[in-house]
């Protein structure tokens, strides 16, 4: 079973399983009650510098993906990724990675999904 991803602004579903927000910044206009999160792993999100550089430009996605994976290989992001991998195993991949970006194809949740689906 692959890990699910969806925008945090979409309705909560019983199919979501564990709901994990993977954004460094809290989603604009979203209340904590409405988000219905099980975890907010803000340290796993891309650095502010990387996020601003990328700007969800599809032409930069391949470079973003590489730079983001490099970030995930060290420091707090590496620790958070380890925790996320454990949570994923504990719940047999029955979880949904939540993100706030408008672009559903080019974002950090896609990168994390790829990593988790191949573990």
C-alpha positions, -999 to 999 in steps of 0.1 A, spaced: 0 0 0 15 34 -10 15 64 13 -12 89 5 -7 127 0 -31 155 -2 -36 192 4 -45 200 39 -74 221 26 -92 189 13 -119 173 35 -108 148 61 -115 113 50 -117 80 69 -92 67 43 -66 92 54 -52 70 82 -27 89 103 -26 125 92 9 141 91 15 177 81 50 180 64 51 218 60 75 240 80 50 268 81 14 265 94 -11 265 64 -28 299 59 -64 301 70 -64 265 85 -75 261 121 -59 233 142 -94 218 148 -102 216 111 -68 202 103 -74 171 124 -36 163 126 -20 134 143 15 149 138 30 182 126 65 174 115 77 210 107 114 202 109 110 178 80 99 205 56 125 221 32 145 250 46 132 285 42 160 292 17 152 262 -4 115 267 -3 119 304 -15 144 294 -42 121 267 -55 89 288 -55 70 257 -68 85 263 -103 80 230 -122 112 238 -142 132 237 -109 116 206 -95 143 181 -104 170 204 -88 147 210 -58 142 173 -53 179 167 -53 186 196 -29 158 186 -6 170 150 -4 205 164 4 189 184 33 171 153 45 204 136 48 216 156 78 207 175 110 172 180 123 156 170 90 174 137 90 161 130 125 126 139 115 128 117 84 138 88 107 108 94 129 85 96 99 99 63 86 92 47 119 57 61 120 51 48 85 63 13 94 42 13 127 11 21 107 18 -1 77 19 29 54 -17 38 64 -10 75 65 -15 107 46 12 133 41 -5 167 42 9 199 25 -5 233 18 11 241 -16 -13 248 -45 8 227 -68 -1 191 -61 25 176 -84 57 196 -75 61 198 -37 80 183 -8 52 158 0 58 141 -33 95 137 -25 87 123 10 61 99 -5 87 86 -30 112 80 -1 86 63 21 71 41 -7 106 27 -14 115 18 22 
